[in-house]
Structure formats: C-alpha cells, structure tokens
Amino acid sequence: MTDESRGPGETRESAEPDTHPAAPVTVDREEVLRIAALARLELTSEETERMATELSAILGYVAQLAQATGSDSEPASSGSARRREDRVAPSRVIPELLELAPAREAALVRVPRVIE
C-alpha cells in the first residue's frame, strides 16, 4: 500500500477502519525492488516475483483481519474473572539454582566478563 492510496492528510495512524469488503492488495515488482533496496537485499528476478506474490498474499490477509469486527465471538475475558492477590513470595528454586552455578557471590551467579 502506498501513500498515494490514502486520502489527503490521512496517515496510517489516523485512517479509519474501512467497512467495505477488502479489496485485493497487490505489491508490484517495483515496490519489491524498492523494499529490497531499503533492506540492502539483492534479489534475482525469480525472487522478486515470488516476493511480490507472497507480500500481496500477506497484505491480503492483513486486510481481511482489518475487516474483522469480532462481533460474532465472545470476549476472551469478561473482566469479572477471579484473580489471585498479587504478593511477593520467596522462590523455592533459587537455592537449587545457586547450588548448580559454577561460581557465585552471595545470592548471585558470577559469570565471566564479556564487555571490556
């Protein structure tokens, strides 16, 4: 999708969801080459064609997801689910892990320096 396909002053963030059926999204060869140049990739002619097809399919799926309202499904959480109290509790595995460490200092695992 290019900026030319948006209305004047409309950005990706401000674009309102489209309620019309998703139009086929196509990425052409030139767009793939532009993206490849930005990513500093060298693509063969076959790779360029394959990427155009694959990117078009991916953007088509994204367009379908954008159309989904979720009105025909139940919420994953009702918000009234019981939740446990959030409290700090001692870990039972820390002493075991410290016993396995090749070197330790107090309650910390000592590791070799990797940054000079």
C-alpha positions in Angstrom: 0.0 0.0 0.0 1.4 3.4 -0.9 0.7 6.9 0.5 -1.0 7.7 -2.8 -3.8 5.3 -1.9 -4.7 7.3 1.2 -6.8 10.5 1.2 -5.2 13.9 1.7 -3.9 14.4 5.2 -4.7 10.8 6.1 -1.9 8.8 7.7 -1.8 5.1 8.7 -2.5 6.1 12.3 -5.4 8.4 11.5 -7.0 6.2 8.9 -10.4 5.0 10.0 -11.1 1.3 9.5 -12.7 0.6 6.2 -16.1 -1.1 6.4 -16.2 -2.2 2.8 -15.1 -5.6 1.7 -11.3 -5.9 1.5 -10.0 -5.1 -2.0 -7.2 -7.3 -3.3 -3.9 -5.9 -2.2 -1.1 -6.2 -4.7 2.5 -5.5 -4.4 4.2 -5.0 -7.8 7.7 -5.7 -8.8 8.9 -2.1 -8.4 7.6 -2.0 -4.8 9.5 -5.2 -4.0 12.7 -3.7 -5.6 12.2 -0.5 -3.5 11.8 -2.5 -0.3 14.8 -4.7 -1.2 16.9 -1.7 -1.8 15.9 -0.3 1.6 16.8 -3.6 3.2 20.0 -3.8 1.1 19.0 -7.1 -0.4 19.9 -8.3 -3.9 17.1 -10.3 -5.4 17.0 -12.3 -8.5 14.2 -11.9 -11.0 12.5 -15.1 -9.7 12.9 -14.0 -6.1 11.4 -10.6 -6.9 8.4 -12.2 -8.5 8.0 -14.6 -5.6 8.3 -11.8 -3.0 5.7 -9.8 -4.9 3.3 -12.7 -4.8 4.0 -13.5 -1.1 3.8 -9.9 0.1 0.5 -9.5 -1.8 -0.9 -12.5 0.0 0.3 -11.3 3.4 -1.2 -7.9 2.9 -4.4 -9.5 1.7 -4.6 -11.5 5.0 -3.9 -8.3 6.9 -6.8 -6.6 5.0 -9.1 -9.4 6.0 -8.1 -9.1 9.6 -8.8 -5.4 9.5 -12.3 -6.1 8.4 -13.0 -8.5 11.3 -15.1 -6.9 13.9 -15.2 -9.7 16.4 -18.9 -9.1 17.0 -19.8 -12.7 16.4 -17.4 -14.0 19.1 -17.4 -13.9 22.8 -14.8 -11.9 24.7 -11.8 -13.8 25.9 -12.2 -12.4 29.4 -15.3 -11.0 30.9 -13.4 -8.8 33.3 -15.1 -10.4 36.2 -12.9 -13.5 36.4 -11.5 -14.2 39.8 -7.9 -13.1 40.2 -5.4 -14.1 42.9 -3.9 -11.5 45.1 -0.5 -10.3 43.8 2.0 -10.8 46.5 5.7 -11.4 46.9 6.7 -14.9 47.9 10.1 -16.5 48.2 11.2 -18.6 45.3 11.8 -22.3 46.0 14.1 -22.8 43.1 16.7 -20.1 43.7 18.7 -22.0 46.3 18.7 -25.0 43.9 19.9 -22.9 41.0 22.7 -21.3 43.1 23.9 -24.8 44.0 24.3 -25.6 40.3 26.2 -22.4 39.5 29.9 -22.9 38.9 30.7 -19.6 40.7 28.6 -17.5 43.0 28.8 -14.5 45.2 26.2 -14.2 47.9 22.8 -14.8 46.3 24.2 -14.0 42.8 25.6 -16.1 40.0 29.1 -14.9 39.0 29.8 -15.0 35.2 32.9 -14.2 33.2 33.2 -10.6 32.0 32.1 -10.3 28.3 32.4 -6.5 27.9 35.7 -4.8 28.4 
